[in-house]
Amino acid sequence: MILDPIPTESIETKPMAQIYLRKKALASASNIIMSAVDRLRSSQNEFIRNRTTPDFHIELLRLRQNWRLKKVSTAIIGDLSYKTAGSKFGQSGMFEVTKAEDDIQSNSGTSSNSPSSSPGQNVSITKSPSALRVTVPTELQGVSYIMVLCQKDQENIFNTSFNLLGSAPATPNPDMHWQQKLEAAQNVLFCKELFNQLAKEAVQLQATIPHMVVGNQISATVFPGIQLIIGLCHSSTNGNPNTILPSKTDHDHVLEHSLHQLLREVHHRNTHQPFPHPSSGPLGPSKRRAVAGPNAADRFELLEMSKSQTLLEQIIEQAQHFFMRLRTEYVIDTLAKEVKDPIIISHWNSLNSPTQACVKVTIVSHGFDCICRTSLVVHVMKKSLKCICRDGRVMYLSYEPQELRDLIFCQIYQHQIMGVQSVAKTQGWQFLASSSHLGLGPVEPMGNASSCLLASPIGDRLISVKCEPQGNVSVSIAHSPKKDFFGGQLVKERKWENLGGSFKKVRWDKMEGKNFLNKIELLMASLTNST
């Protein structure tokens, strides 16, 4: 079998016909895509329209997740008070929830009439209205906060900046969201409860200087000449927020935060009572009071267990500690600037309590910090200072800053005497005597002078150092044997010249040296006999 190829007929190609067919296929495909785009655009517009239209029940569900609601007849009533958190404030925090149908229709009408180039731009410009309308009582509308001021040496304590700001009737802001409106109303209620509690305590407390409650201000005396003023500022106008903040006042934000924290601690204690011991016992007494009977606690211990401080007492103690800390810082920093020799270094403890702080004052001399260093620890209390000296002595000072200043000056000249003794040991000089409270010489206006007596290694030279509380230092030297010894009728023998001559004062300001101990070191080196 033989297979022979048969020639095929050639097909005539038409380029223009192929171009027309391709154009027709592309047109049909583009029609399909455009129809799909139109359907997607219509579905997107419908989705956006459904999303911008608020749903009352969805908004009500969100409201119920954060706030307490109940239905009374046909109305929905909410409560924004802190009663479930432990508050015992009598003012009601009720608010009413209604359906905002009129607002939705007006907002939807304005949004539909507004021109927009694209749906995406329409979503970004228009603001979705809320389906809820929250009605808050008039006394809880606006903005409220507690202001704490500390004033001293001012005649007009009650200034006009504490007056009720915005005495005009309350104008509700329709643009405010219901969540923001309820949070602002709850803050107003909290501030009113806090001020009401402080006002009651100010009237009931029996202080040495009575506390004053005038209008929306409470005045308490912290120290003589220093007043602590607590005021309730409430602005019921939401249109101009700039009028809320009073001008030319210095807030104490730390004390304001402490007041809020103290009231929340009271709420927490009201809801978290200790469990009874035993389980059949009454609720309320602490575990320490429960075991007072078996431990045979006396009447004094029982009274101490039952004592508790009020909010006003605690905030006054914190204010007292605040001023004590400021005064201590000022005294230490001022002395560090005034006294160049020796150097005063202070280290404040970063872990402090609201009514207690600690600072370590270190006194060193430049170049001699390894051989002599004086430390002083100061505990800053509410009305006093507890100072622990280098030798372990504990001294209690009052709130007067002059007492701390005098104590630091006393530590400075004692440090100088201790430094002289340390330098004498390194130079081989003999330490003969020392006194921290010298009773000789003129009477000092503050404290007593300190002195020490040193002898050279072979005993032919004497150095007397006297440090006064005011910072004055006097150094005297004596020679042995006497250079100006002359025999007389009573003292004829030569051996009496070894008693030593009279002390001669050194012109200390003309001595060379960087500081006091360096000058003492150079003086000892020059007086030491090499033979």
C-alpha positions in Angstrom: 0.0 0.0 0.0 1.4 3.4 -1.0 0.2 6.7 0.6 0.5 9.7 -1.6 0.0 13.2 -0.3 -2.9 15.1 -1.6 -2.6 18.8 -1.9 -5.2 20.8 0.2 -7.1 23.7 -1.0 -5.8 27.1 0.3 -8.2 29.1 2.5 -8.6 32.7 1.5 -8.0 35.0 4.6 -9.9 38.2 5.1 -8.2 40.6 7.6 -11.0 43.1 7.8 -13.5 40.4 8.6 -11.4 39.3 11.6 -11.1 42.8 12.9 -14.9 43.2 12.8 -15.4 39.9 14.6 -12.9 40.9 17.3 -14.6 44.3 17.8 -18.0 42.6 18.1 -16.6 40.2 20.7 -15.1 43.1 22.7 -18.3 45.1 22.6 -20.3 42.1 23.9 -17.8 41.6 26.7 -17.8 45.3 27.7 -21.6 45.2 27.8 -21.5 42.3 30.2 -18.9 44.1 32.4 -20.8 47.4 32.4 -24.0 45.7 33.4 -22.2 44.0 36.3 -20.8 47.4 37.3 -24.3 48.9 37.3 -25.6 46.1 39.4 -22.7 46.4 41.9 -23.2 50.2 42.1 -26.9 49.8 42.8 -26.3 47.2 45.5 -23.6 49.4 47.1 -25.9 52.4 47.1 -28.6 50.3 48.7 -26.2 49.0 51.3 -25.0 52.5 52.1 -28.5 53.8 52.4 -29.5 50.9 54.7 -26.3 51.5 56.8 -26.8 55.2 57.3 -30.4 54.7 58.4 -30.1 54.0 62.1 -31.9 51.1 63.8 -33.5 51.9 67.1 -33.2 48.4 68.5 -29.6 48.1 67.6 -28.8 51.4 69.2 -30.8 50.4 72.3 -28.9 47.2 72.5 -25.6 49.1 72.5 -27.0 51.5 75.1 -28.0 48.6 77.3 -24.6 47.0 77.2 -23.0 50.0 79.0 -25.9 51.5 81.0 -28.7 50.2 83.3 -32.1 50.4 81.7 -35.6 49.4 82.7 -39.0 49.8 81.2 -41.6 51.7 83.1 -45.0 51.6 81.5 -44.3 52.7 77.9 -41.1 54.6 78.7 -37.5 53.4 78.9 -35.7 54.8 82.0 -32.0 54.5 82.7 -29.8 55.1 85.7 -26.3 56.6 85.5 -25.6 56.8 89.3 -22.9 54.9 91.2 -25.4 53.2 93.5 -24.5 49.7 92.3 -20.8 50.6 92.7 -21.3 51.5 96.4 -22.4 55.1 96.3 -24.9 56.4 98.9 -25.6 59.8 97.3 -29.2 60.7 97.4 -29.5 62.6 94.1 -31.2 60.7 91.3 -29.4 59.9 88.1 -32.4 58.9 86.0 -32.5 59.6 82.2 -35.1 58.8 79.6 -34.6 57.1 76.3 -36.9 57.9 73.4 -36.9 57.2 69.6 -35.6 60.1 67.6 -37.9 59.8 64.5 -38.1 63.4 63.7 -34.4 63.9 63.8 -33.8 60.9 61.5 -36.2 62.2 58.9 -34.8 65.7 58.9 -31.2 64.4 58.7 -32.1 61.9 55.9 -33.9 64.7 54.0 -30.9 67.0 54.2 -28.5 64.3 53.3 -30.5 63.2 50.2 -30.8 66.8 48.9 -27.1 67.5 49.3 -25.1 67.1 46.1 -22.2 64.7 46.0 -19.9 63.5 43.2 -19.7 59.9 44.4 -21.2 57.6 47.0 -17.9 57.3 48.8 -17.7 61.1 49.2 -21.2 61.2 50.5 -20.4 58.7 53.2 -17.4 60.6 54.4 -19.2 64.0 54.5 -22.6 63.1 56.0 -22.8 62.1 59.6 -25.0 59.2 60.5 -27.7 60.3 62.9 -28.6 58.3 66.0 -31.9 56.6 66.4 -31.9 57.3 70.2 -32.7 60.5 72.0 -31.4 60.6 75.6 -33.0 63.2 77.9 -30.8 64.1 80.9 -32.1 66.1 83.9 -31.3 69.8 83.8 -29.1 69.7 86.9 -26.9 67.0 85.3 -26.3 68.8 82.0 -23.1 70.6 81.1 -19.5 70.1 82.4 -18.5 69.8 86.0 -15.1 69.3 87.7 -13.4 69.7 91.1 -10.8 72.4 91.4 -8.1 72.3 94.2 -6.1 75.4 94.9 -3.5 76.2 97.5 -3.2 79.9 98.4 -1.0 81.6 100.9 -0.8 85.1 102.3 -3.8 86.4 100.4 -6.6 88.4 102.0 -9.3 87.5 99.4 -9.4 83.8 99.6 -12.7 83.3 97.9 -12.1 84.7 94.5 -14.6 85.1 91.7 -13.1 82.3 89.5 -15.0 79.7 91.6 -18.4 81.1 90.9 -20.9 78.9 89.1 -19.8 79.3 85.5 -22.5 79.7 82.9 -25.5 80.9 84.8 -27.7 80.9 81.6 -30.2 78.1 81.2 -29.0 74.8 79.8 -29.0 74.5 76.1 -28.7 70.9 75.0 -26.3 70.2 72.2 -28.1 68.1 69.5 -24.8 67.1 67.8 -23.5 65.3 71.0 -23.7 61.6 70.9 -25.7 59.9 73.6 -22.6 58.1 75.0 -20.8 61.4 75.4 -23.9 63.0 76.9 -24.3 60.2 79.5 -20.6 60.2 80.4 -20.7 64.0 81.0 -23.8 63.7 83.1 -22.3 60.9 85.2 -19.2 63.0 85.8 -21.4 65.9 87.0 -23.1 63.5 89.4 -19.8 62.2 90.7 -18.4 65.7 91.3 -21.5 66.7 93.1 -21.3 63.6 95.3 -17.7 64.3 96.0 -18.2 67.9 97.0 -21.3 67.1 99.0 -19.3 64.5 101.0 -16.4 67.0 101.6 -18.9 69.8 102.7 -20.5 67.4 105.3 -17.1 66.5 106.7 -16.0 70.1 106.8 -19.0 71.0 108.9 -18.7 68.0 111.2 -14.9 68.1 111.9 -13.7 69.9 115.0 -10.5 71.5 113.7 -8.3 74.0 115.5 -9.1 76.5 112.8 -12.7 75.8 111.7 -13.2 74.9 108.1 -15.4 77.2 106.0 -18.0 76.2 103.5 -19.4 79.1 101.4 -21.4 78.3 98.4 -19.5 76.0 96.1 -16.2 76.4 98.0 -14.5 74.7 100.9 -11.6 76.4 102.7 -9.3 74.5 105.1 -6.2 75.7 106.9 -3.1 73.5 106.0 -0.4 75.6 107.8 -0.5 79.1 109.3 -1.0 81.4 106.3 -1.7 78.6 103.8 -5.2 77.8 102.7 -6.5 74.7 100.9 -9.5 75.6 98.7 -11.7 73.0 97.1 -14.3 74.2 94.7 -17.0 72.7 92.5 -17.1 74.3 89.0 -20.2 73.5 86.9 -20.9 75.0 83.5 -24.3 74.2 82.0 -23.6 75.9 78.7 -22.3 73.6 76.0 -22.0 76.2 73.3 -18.8 77.9 74.4 -16.3 75.5 76.0 -13.8 78.3 76.5 -15.8 79.7 79.4 -15.4 76.5 81.4 -11.7 77.0 82.4 -11.1 79.9 84.8 -8.2 82.2 84.1 -5.2 83.0 86.3 -5.5 80.0 88.5 -3.0 77.3 89.3 -4.6 73.9 89.6 -3.2 71.1 91.8 -3.9 68.2 89.5 -2.3 65.6 91.9 -4.7 66.5 94.8 -7.7 66.6 92.4 -6.8 63.1 91.2 -6.4 62.0 94.8 -9.9 63.2 95.6 -11.4 61.2 92.8 -9.4 58.2 93.9 -10.4 58.5 97.6 -14.1 58.6 96.7 -13.8 55.5 94.5 -12.0 53.7 97.3 -15.0 54.5 99.5 -17.3 53.0 96.9 -15.2 49.9 96.7 -15.2 49.4 100.4 -19.0 49.8 100.5 -19.4 46.9 98.1 -16.5 44.7 99.2 -17.2 44.0 102.8 -14.9 41.4 104.5 -16.4 38.0 105.1 -17.6 37.2 108.6 -15.4 35.1 110.9 -17.1 32.8 111.8 -19.5 32.5 109.0 -22.5 33.0 111.3 -21.1 36.4 112.5 -22.4 39.7 111.3 -21.2 41.5 108.2 -19.0 44.5 108.5 -16.3 44.0 111.2 -12.8 43.3 109.8 -10.9 40.2 110.6 -8.7 42.1 113.1 -11.8 43.1 115.1 -13.2 39.6 114.8 -10.1 38.2 116.6 -10.0 41.0 119.2 -11.9 38.9 121.7 -9.7 35.8 121.6 -6.6 38.0 121.5 -7.8 39.9 124.6 -7.6 43.4 123.0 -8.0 46.3 125.4 -10.2 49.3 125.0 -7.4 51.4 123.4 -6.8 48.9 120.7 -10.5 48.6 120.0 -10.8 52.4 119.6 -7.8 52.4 117.3 -9.5 49.7 115.1 -12.7 51.7 114.9 -11.0 55.0 113.9 -11.1 56.0 110.2 -10.1 59.1 108.4 -12.6 61.2 106.4 -11.9 62.3 102.8 -11.2 65.9 103.9 -8.7 64.8 106.6 -6.8 62.6 104.1 -6.7 65.4 101.4 -5.5 67.9 104.0 -2.8 65.6 105.1 -1.7 65.1 101.5 -1.6 68.9 101.1 0.4 69.3 104.3 2.9 66.7 103.0 3.1 68.5 99.7 4.1 71.7 101.3 6.5 70.0 103.6 8.2 68.4 100.6 8.4 71.7 98.8 9.9 73.4 101.8 12.5 70.7 102.2 13.4 70.8 98.6 13.8 74.6 98.7 16.0 74.5 101.9 18.3 71.8 100.5 18.6 73.4 97.1 19.2 76.9 98.6 22.0 75.5 100.8 23.6 73.6 97.9 23.8 76.9 96.0 25.0 79.0 99.0 27.6 76.6 100.4 30.4 75.8 97.9 32.6 74.0 100.3 31.7 71.2 101.1 29.4 70.0 98.4 25.8 69.1 99.3 24.2 66.3 97.2 20.5 65.2 97.7 18.9 62.0 96.5 15.1 61.7 96.6 13.5 58.3 96.9 11.3 57.6 93.9 9.0 55.2 95.8 7.0 57.4 98.1 3.5 57.4 99.7 1.0 60.3 99.5 2.0 61.4 103.0 5.6 60.4 103.4 8.8 60.9 101.4 12.5 60.3 102.0 15.6 62.2 100.9 19.3 61.4 101.6 21.6 64.4 102.0 25.3 63.6 101.4 28.0 66.1 102.4 31.4 65.6 100.7 34.5 67.6 100.0 36.0 67.7 96.6 39.0 65.4 96.3 38.4 63.9 99.8 35.1 62.1 99.3 36.8 58.7 99.8 38.1 59.4 103.3 35.2 61.6 104.7 31.5 61.5 103.8 28.6 62.7 106.0 25.1 61.4 105.3 21.8 62.7 106.6 18.5 60.9 106.0 15.4 63.1 106.2 11.9 61.6 106.3 9.3 64.1 105.2 6.1 63.5 107.2 2.8 65.4 107.2 3.7 68.1 109.8 7.2 67.2 110.9 10.6 66.0 109.7 12.4 62.9 111.0 16.2 63.3 110.6 18.6 60.4 111.1 22.2 61.6 111.5 25.4 59.9 110.8 26.0 58.7 114.3 22.5 57.2 114.6 20.8 60.1 116.4 17.2 60.7 115.5 15.9 64.2 115.6 12.3 65.4 115.0 11.8 68.9 113.5 8.7 70.9 113.0 7.3 72.4 109.8 9.5 75.5 110.1 12.2 75.4 107.4 14.7 77.3 109.6 15.1 74.2 111.8 16.2 72.0 108.9 18.5 74.8 107.7 20.2 75.0 111.2 20.5 71.2 111.3 22.2 71.0 107.9 24.6 73.8 108.9 25.4 71.9 112.1 26.2 68.8 110.0 28.4 70.8 107.6 30.8 72.1 110.3 30.8 68.7 112.0 31.7 67.2 108.6 34.6 69.7 108.4 36.0 68.6 111.8 35.6 64.9 110.9 37.4 65.7 107.6 40.3 67.3 109.5 40.7 64.2 111.7 40.7 61.9 108.6 43.3 64.1 106.8 45.4 64.1 110.0 45.5 60.3 110.1 46.7 60.2 106.5 49.5 62.8 107.3 50.6 61.0 110.5 49.5 63.8 112.8 48.2 63.0 116.3 44.7 63.7 117.3 44.7 65.3 120.7 41.1 66.5 121.5 37.8 67.3 119.8 34.5 68.8 120.9 31.3 69.1 119.0 29.9 71.7 121.4 32.6 74.1 122.3 31.7 76.2 125.3 34.6 78.7 124.9 34.6 82.0 123.1 31.7 84.3 122.3 28.1 83.1 122.4 27.0 81.8 119.0 23.6 83.1 117.7 22.8 79.6 116.5 24.1 76.3 117.9 27.6 75.7 119.2 31.0 75.7 117.6 33.1 72.6 117.0 36.9 72.4 117.4 39.8 69.9 117.4 43.4 70.0 118.4 46.1 68.2 116.4 49.9 67.6 117.0 52.6 66.9 114.5 54.3 63.5 114.4 57.1 64.6 116.7 54.9 66.9 118.8 56.7 70.2 117.9 53.7 71.8 116.2 50.1 72.2 117.2 47.1 73.1 115.0 43.8 74.3 116.5 40.7 74.3 114.2 37.5 75.9 115.1 34.3 75.8 112.9 31.5 78.1 113.8 27.8 77.4 112.8 27.7 80.4 110.5 30.4 78.9 108.3 33.4 80.8 109.7 36.6 78.8 110.1 39.5 79.9 112.2 42.8 78.0 112.3 45.7 78.7 114.8 49.2 77.1 115.1 51.6 76.9 118.0 55.3 75.9 118.2 57.1 73.8 120.8 59.7 74.6 122.0 59.0 78.3 122.2 61.0 80.5 119.9 60.6 83.5 122.2 61.4 81.9 125.5 63.4 84.1 127.9 64.3 83.1 131.5 63.0 85.2 134.3 63.1 85.3 138.1 60.4 82.7 138.4 61.0 80.5 135.4 64.8 80.2 135.0 65.3 76.7 133.6 65.4 76.0 129.9 63.2 72.9 130.1 60.0 75.0 130.4 60.3 76.1 126.8 58.9 72.7 125.7 55.4 73.7 127.0 54.6 75.3 123.7 54.0 78.9 122.8 50.8 80.8 122.4 48.6 80.1 119.4 48.8 82.4 116.4 45.9 82.7 114.0 46.5 81.8 110.4 45.2 84.2 107.7 43.0 81.5 106.2 41.9 83.5 103.2 45.5 83.8 102.0 46.1 80.1 102.2 46.6 78.1 99.0 44.2 75.3 98.2 41.1 74.3 96.5 38.9 73.8 99.5 39.1 73.6 103.3 40.6 70.1 103.6 43.1 70.8 100.9 44.4 73.9 102.8 44.6 71.8 106.0 46.6 69.2 104.1 49.0 71.8 102.8 49.3 73.4 106.2 50.2 70.0 107.8 52.7 69.3 105.1 54.4 72.6 105.6 54.5 72.3 109.4 55.8 68.7 109.5 59.5 68.5 110.4 61.5 66.2 108.2 64.1 65.5 110.9 
